[in-house]
């Protein structure tokens, strides 16, 4: 994975990449969106506790990156 600086990242492309990866893991963040006030931030929003556990499990399975 190539690391890019904040200025080089299209937040909308990053959002769709994140959404796609979450979808593949069967995880839905209903409030996922680019922050309208500060477009370099992506809001994950609120999720149910069971969704948070599934996300944590998916991240553990994937292991550290970088």
SVG drawing of the C-alpha trace seen along z (x, -y; Angstrom):
<svg xmlns="http://www.w3.org/2000/svg" viewBox="-28 -24 33 37">
<polyline fill="none" stroke="black" stroke-width="0.4" points="0.0,0.0 1.3,-3.4 1.0,-6.1 -0.2,-9.5 -0.3,-12.8 -3.7,-14.3 -3.6,-16.8 -3.1,-14.0 -6.2,-12.0 -9.6,-12.5 -11.9,-12.2 -14.8,-10.9 -12.6,-8.2 -11.4,-7.2 -15.0,-7.1 -16.0,-4.7 -12.9,-2.6 -13.8,-2.3 -17.5,-1.6 -16.5,1.1 -14.2,2.8 -16.8,2.6 -19.4,4.1 -17.0,7.0 -16.8,7.6 -20.6,7.4 -20.4,4.2 -22.6,1.2 -22.0,-2.2 -25.3,-4.0 -23.9,-7.5 -20.7,-7.1 -20.0,-10.3 -17.5,-13.0 -17.7,-15.8 -19.4,-18.7 -17.5,-21.2 -14.1,-19.8 -13.8,-17.6 -10.6,-15.9 -12.5,-14.1 -14.7,-11.1 -17.5,-10.7 -18.0,-7.1 -21.1,-8.0 -22.8,-5.9 -23.0,-2.1 -24.7,0.6 -22.5,2.5 -22.7,5.7 -21.5,3.8 -18.6,2.4 -17.7,6.0 -17.8,7.2 -15.5,4.3 -13.1,5.1 -13.0,8.7 -12.4,7.9 -9.5,5.6 -8.0,8.3 -8.2,10.9 -6.5,8.5 -3.7,7.6 -1.5,4.5 -0.6,2.7 2.2,0.5"/>
</svg>
